Amino acid sequence: MLNYKRYRKNPVIDYPEREWPGKEIEKAPVWCSVDLRDGNQALIDPMIVEEKIEMFQYLVKLGFKEIEIGFPAASQIEFDFLRQLVDRKLIPDDVRVQVLTQCREELIDRTFESIEGCKQAVVHIYNSTSTLQRDVVFHASREEIIAIAVKGTKMVKERAEKFPGKIILEYSPESFTGTELDFALEICTAVQDTWGPTKEEPMIINLPSTVEMNTPNVYADQIEWMNRHFKNRETIVLSVHPHNDRGTGVASSELALLAGAERVEGTLFGNGERTGNVDLLTIAYNMFSQGIDPQLNIEHINEIIEIYERCCKMPIDARHPYAGKLVFTAFSGSHQDAINKGVQAMKERNSQIWQVPYLPIDPSDIGREYEPIVRINSQSGKGGVAFIMDTYFGFKLPKAMHKEFANVIQKISEKQGEVSPDEIMESFRAEYLDKKEPIHFRRLKIDDLTGETNSEFDTRVTVEYTDHGETKQYTAVGNGPIDAVQRGLQMELGVRIKVLDYEEHALQSGSNSQAAAYIHLLDADSGRVTYGVGVSSNITRASVRAIFSAVNRLGLGE
């Protein structure tokens, strides 16, 4: 039995005046990629300098204006990487590089050495503030922890005043989610007072969910409480840096935006320490799905995946939101049917607004394709098979035929698993189009009897066919070719059949288009019914082929 008694609930704040639940996300935040710091340090095989440069340039291409490129004071590779960016003039004027450092003088000096030549940079200092770390790691009082942050801020400020470029300070009370709110506010205010930000030149205060310790609503309460209690709020850019220990990093970020956060730090696809940082792409695509411009160039997700997997040497999970190979795939029959109907409704209404059940966005908007949307296995239903036949091959099966053909495919899938579109079409041919035994239609001649007073029917047909390989012929009359062919077959085969329904459509446009005909046929003696299908450039010939197909499926010529 799980020893759950070893754990206790993390405290929540008493905050009944919260307002974030009534708000909506209306615009994109300032995005800061930490792929080259948090993301890279969490790789089994960290990126080399050239891979880092490729990733940096791609992040710029995606539209990131703030990119944390590492901890140059602690790593020679990261120091060399930053110097490469500067020396090769790879940092665009509108992009800020961000560098992380602890509040120690030798590390701050090395950090400023690494950014020499940058026109602008964010210097990100931090120290851990949580109750637990103050107790078991640092053995320090609140006052001692505040002194570390203030001292670090002073050292950055002194060097920033001599730096030829623009320096923006970012301060993070690390382990914010485990810090008492009054203390978090106290230490952030001490840093703010020391730095002296203005409305025109604000500083960044970053409140990280270094470890997810509670539900996302608790994090939102913490963010809103801080947002309300900061002094000179207009001098602060409020940032969040959520991790994903409880699997709710995206939700925590979105609720934090409701609570007043303006900036989000995270990584592509959520790579990072432990269970990862928040996935910035998922947040951005979520905004996109709500009609909000995410302010990132993320139209080509396959390209993002290719570069990420090559540089990071980590695969994207098949179920990863938006990016996974299976996320636009429906296995459930009811899902497949709903998708089919949704797509058809959009076409019929000529709608410019995307509204399709089970597909929150049009996959083509982010560079995905429709082909893998529906896959057929033993759990699939009639709608999915009909969708494949229509989407891939142009056969618009009558609704009453959906279940009949789906049963055929289900028997195959129960034996082999997934059934590909080509296999479905092969089965359709075998079951309907090529059902030519024991009787096989060959030729048809039609005579119009309209105006002949001695006939109660308007059509006469002469049909040539083979019966178990033997060529035969009959002549029959009826009201139209289909009725006449049916009556003749009844006489020839000694059966009672009745056409219950008939549908037809063109398979493709143009002068050489083929027509598909569907005949729903009843064996009046046994009560059995089935569909037959015929294809021809002549719709009447297609209809006759469909009748013969149905007769063979019923086994009436045996």
Salt bridges, closest charged atoms under 4 A:
GLU19 OE2 - ARG228 NH2 2.92
ASP38 OD1 - ARG37 NH1 2.21
ASP38 OD2 - HIS241 NE2 2.90
ASP38 OD2 - HIS243 NE2 3.64
GLU50 OE2 - ARG88 NH1 3.32
GLU51 OE2 - LYS313 NZ 3.00
GLU54 OE2 - ARG310 NH1 2.78
GLU66 OE2 - ARG96 NH1 3.21
GLU66 OE1 - ARG263 NH2 2.74
GLU68 OE1 - ARG37 NE 2.62
GLU68 OE2 - HIS124 ND1 2.96
ASP87 OD1 - ARG83 NH2 3.36
ASP93 OD1 - LYS119 NZ 2.90
ASP94 OD2 - LYS65 NZ 2.70
GLU105 OE2 - ARG159 NH2 3.15
GLU106 OE2 - ARG104 NH2 3.05
ASP109 OD1 - ARG159 NE 2.46
GLU113 OE2 - ARG110 NH1 3.36
GLU158 OE1 - ARG159 NH1 3.73
GLU170 OE2 - HIS124 NE2 3.31
GLU170 OE1 - ARG263 NH2 3.48
GLU180 OE2 - ARG134 NH2 2.86
GLU180 OE2 - ARG142 NH2 3.77
ASP182 OD2 - ARG142 NH1 3.20
ASP193 OD1 - LYS231 NZ 2.68
ASP221 OD1 - ARG18 NE 2.81
GLU224 OE2 - ARG228 NH2 3.73
ASP245 OD2 - ARG274 NE 2.61
GLU262 OE1 - ARG233 NH2 2.80
GLU265 OE1 - HIS241 ND1 2.60
GLU265 OE2 - ARG263 NH1 2.83
ASP279 OD2 - HIS320 NE2 2.70
GLU303 OE1 - LYS61 NZ 3.23
GLU306 OE2 - ARG310 NE 2.86
ASP337 OD2 - LYS341 NZ 2.94
ASP390 OD1 - LYS396 NZ 3.10
GLU404 OE2 - ARG553 NH2 3.42
GLU418 OE1 - ARG375 NH2 2.49
GLU431 OE1 - ARG553 NH1 2.59
ASP447 OD2 - ARG460 NE 3.40
GLU464 OE2 - ARG443 NH1 2.75
ASP467 OD1 - HIS468 ND1 2.61
ASP467 OD2 - LYS472 NZ 3.01
ASP483 OD2 - ARG487 NE 3.01
ASP523 OD2 - ARG528 NH2 3.87
ASP525 OD1 - ARG496 NE 2.92
